[in-house]
Amino acid sequence: MIVVKDLYKRYRTSHGYGDWVLRGLSIDIPTDVNIGLVGRNGAGKSTLLRLIGGVDSPSKGTVERNCRVSWPMGQSGLQGSLTGRQNAKFICRIHGFAEELESRLAYIQDFSELGKAFDEPVRTYSSGMRARLQFGLSLAIDFDVYISDEMTAAGDVLFKKKSLEAFENLAGRAGLIMVSHNEKVLMDFCTAGICLIDGKLQWFDEIGEALDYYKGSLNIT
């Protein structure tokens, strides 16, 4: 279970603190369900995912993770002066896979399809190359729950197909919390839904019900 309790988040700007992005959110999220998170642009969905994934800290409130939760897929931190391989080695080691390092590196290199660029500095990568490496890194680590923020939209047509196939494999062995503006993707991969509307979270046992509720809030039929 992931327990979000009285969660607040706002960011410091050059003029002080900005408006609250999230305010007083609380929800219990099961880890054995694939969940679609829906809401308007600017509602705070990506911020919520970063807080759940532990790559950002709440201004107030807590996120309790009683399981291994991924960072948002495709958003793992990369050090530009290091090569793709060196970045992968570092991330695998800090997650406890030193003994399986070579097999994990082989998987990441194969999935990312970077070829010789895997041994070149990440700062030389295009945005698409970085996305492929970051996605491969996410998949190479065993998590109980994976977090995806529009990740299936990254890359070219062939990589999108590969990403969708990877999600199919994930769906059978781990939980998933996914943000996507593609309704078909949410229907294909998610069973339950969470709506973030007007600063409030609402749980739905069926993803279709969540999408209907969201579209109703927009007066879309």
Protein Blocks (a to p, Z undefined) as FASTA:
>chain_A
ZZdehiacddddfkbcaddfbghiacdddfkbccdddddehilmmmmmmmmnopaccfbd
cdddfbdcdddehiaccdfkbcfklmmmmmmmmnopmmmmmmmmmmmmmmnonmjmlmgc
fklpcfklmmmmmmmmmmmpccfbdcdehklmgccfklmmmmmmmmmmmmmmpccddddf
bfklmmmmpmbdcddeehiacddfbfklmmmmmmmmnopZZ
